[in-house]
């Protein structure tokens, strides 16, 4: 990647899930038109109260699927649990190679609640805007 035309950038996706195991919600992210986006890692949190040390450092409050609506491709074959998608408090999941999305790519995120409480989810897609 040429550093002269790239900027660190974070896209944020949020969703609110009802207070029931299995409740679902979807969010759409349309990337900006001024650049490609190179995704380097996904970080995420759910808004339920942590009741044990393990649930604080290694949470697993939701599953997520991501579909690239622009190309029609799914980015996973099945719903992925939070701790697999996002890692834990000590080791986040980072891509070995960046994943490039074209300007105005349209991503659909579908979340499923794994708790019996209201769950406010925030995902942060960390990467670089590649200015075109």
C-alpha positions as CSV (number, residue, x, y, z in Angstrom):
1,X,0.0,0.0,0.0
2,X,1.3,3.5,-0.9
3,X,1.1,5.6,2.2
4,X,0.9,8.9,0.2
5,X,-2.7,8.2,-0.8
6,X,-4.0,6.3,2.2
7,X,-5.5,7.4,5.6
8,X,-6.3,5.3,8.6
9,X,-10.1,5.1,8.8
10,X,-12.8,3.3,10.9
11,X,-16.3,2.5,9.7
12,X,-18.8,1.9,12.5
13,X,-21.9,-0.3,12.3
14,X,-24.5,-0.4,15.1
15,X,-27.6,-2.5,15.8
16,X,-30.0,-2.9,18.7
17,X,-31.3,-6.4,19.5
18,X,-34.4,-7.1,21.5
19,X,-34.2,-8.8,24.9
20,X,-34.6,-12.4,23.7
21,X,-32.3,-15.1,22.7
22,X,-32.5,-15.3,18.9
23,X,-33.7,-11.7,18.3
24,X,-32.2,-10.4,15.1
25,X,-31.5,-7.0,13.5
26,X,-29.7,-5.9,10.3
27,X,-27.6,-2.8,9.5
28,X,-26.4,-1.6,6.1
29,X,-23.1,0.2,5.6
30,X,-22.5,2.0,2.3
31,X,-18.9,3.0,2.1
32,X,-17.8,6.5,1.0
33,X,-17.5,7.4,-2.7
34,X,-14.1,9.1,-2.4
35,X,-12.0,6.0,-1.8
36,X,-11.5,2.3,-1.7
37,X,-11.4,0.8,1.8
38,X,-8.8,-1.8,2.9
39,X,-10.2,-3.7,5.8
40,X,-7.5,-4.8,8.3
41,X,-9.6,-5.9,11.3
42,X,-13.0,-6.0,12.9
43,X,-13.5,-5.1,16.6
44,X,-16.9,-5.4,18.3
45,X,-18.8,-5.2,21.5
46,X,-22.3,-6.0,22.7
47,X,-24.1,-3.8,25.2
48,X,-25.1,-6.4,27.8
49,X,-23.8,-6.3,31.3
50,X,-20.8,-8.6,31.9
51,X,-21.5,-10.9,34.9
52,X,-18.3,-12.9,35.0
53,X,-14.6,-12.3,34.3
54,X,-14.7,-14.5,31.3
55,X,-17.7,-12.6,29.8
56,X,-15.7,-9.3,30.3
57,X,-12.5,-10.5,28.6
58,X,-13.9,-13.1,26.2
59,X,-17.5,-11.9,25.4
60,X,-19.9,-13.9,23.2
61,X,-23.1,-11.9,23.1
62,X,-24.1,-12.1,19.4
63,X,-23.5,-13.7,16.0
64,X,-23.0,-11.8,12.8
65,X,-23.1,-12.5,9.1
66,X,-21.8,-10.0,6.5
67,X,-22.9,-9.9,2.9
68,X,-21.4,-7.7,0.2
69,X,-24.6,-6.5,-1.5
70,X,-22.6,-4.9,-4.3
71,X,-21.1,-8.2,-5.5
72,X,-23.7,-10.6,-4.0
73,X,-21.0,-12.4,-2.1
74,X,-21.3,-13.6,1.5
75,X,-18.2,-13.0,3.6
76,X,-18.9,-16.1,5.8
77,X,-20.7,-19.4,5.2
78,X,-22.7,-19.2,8.5
79,X,-23.3,-16.8,11.4
80,X,-20.0,-16.2,13.3
81,X,-20.0,-15.8,17.1
82,X,-18.7,-12.5,18.5
83,X,-15.5,-14.0,20.0
84,X,-14.6,-15.7,16.8
85,X,-15.3,-12.6,14.6
86,X,-13.8,-10.0,16.9
87,X,-11.4,-11.8,19.2
88,X,-11.2,-11.1,22.9
89,X,-10.0,-8.3,25.2
90,X,-6.4,-9.4,24.7
91,X,-6.1,-10.6,21.1
92,X,-8.3,-9.1,18.4
93,X,-8.7,-10.7,15.0
94,X,-6.6,-9.0,12.4
95,X,-6.5,-9.8,8.7
96,X,-3.2,-11.2,7.4
97,X,-3.9,-9.3,4.1
98,X,-6.2,-6.4,3.8
99,X,-9.6,-6.9,2.1
100,X,-10.2,-4.2,-0.5
101,X,-13.8,-2.8,-1.0
102,X,-14.6,-0.5,-3.9
103,X,-16.1,2.9,-3.4
104,X,-19.7,2.8,-2.3
105,X,-19.6,-0.9,-1.5
106,X,-22.8,-1.9,0.2
107,X,-22.4,-4.3,3.2
108,X,-25.3,-5.9,5.0
109,X,-24.7,-7.0,8.6
110,X,-27.2,-9.4,10.2
111,X,-26.9,-9.9,14.0
112,X,-28.5,-12.5,16.3
113,X,-28.7,-12.0,20.0
114,X,-27.2,-14.8,22.2
115,X,-28.4,-13.3,25.4
116,X,-31.8,-12.8,27.1
117,X,-31.1,-9.0,27.5
118,X,-31.3,-6.0,25.2
119,X,-28.1,-6.0,23.2
120,X,-26.7,-2.9,21.7
121,X,-23.9,-3.9,19.2
122,X,-21.1,-1.8,17.8
123,X,-18.7,-3.1,15.2
124,X,-15.7,-1.1,14.1
125,X,-14.1,-1.9,10.8
126,X,-10.5,-0.7,11.0
127,X,-8.5,-0.1,7.9
128,X,-7.3,2.4,5.4
129,X,-9.1,4.7,2.9
130,X,-7.2,4.5,-0.3
131,X,-7.9,7.8,-2.0
132,X,-8.6,7.5,-5.7
